[in-house]
Amino acid sequence: MQLPSEMDSPLDRRAQTIDILTAEIERKNRTIKAWRIKYDELEEKTELLQDEVKELKVDMKEINKQNSEILRLIGRIEGAMNK
């Protein structure tokens, strides 16, 4: 392949430059497509993780509620034992 500066006519040089630029654009488009696919995969995983975090927060609130009830009962038992 000749470099654009080694070609005979200006039109040949322009055509070669256009071919080079077209190939570069196609390569970049493939890269962007791969990034979009990866982004979509990560977006799905992020949504799943956010859902799991929400469930864990609900579970933690329930555990805290149960712990409070247990501590209240222990306090009542200790109070009854001290009488």
Secondary structure by P-SEA (a helix, b strand, c coil): cccccccccaaaaaaaaaaaaaaaaaaaaaaaaaaaaaaaaaaaaaaaaaaaaaaaaaaaaaaaaaaaaaaaaaaaaaaaaac
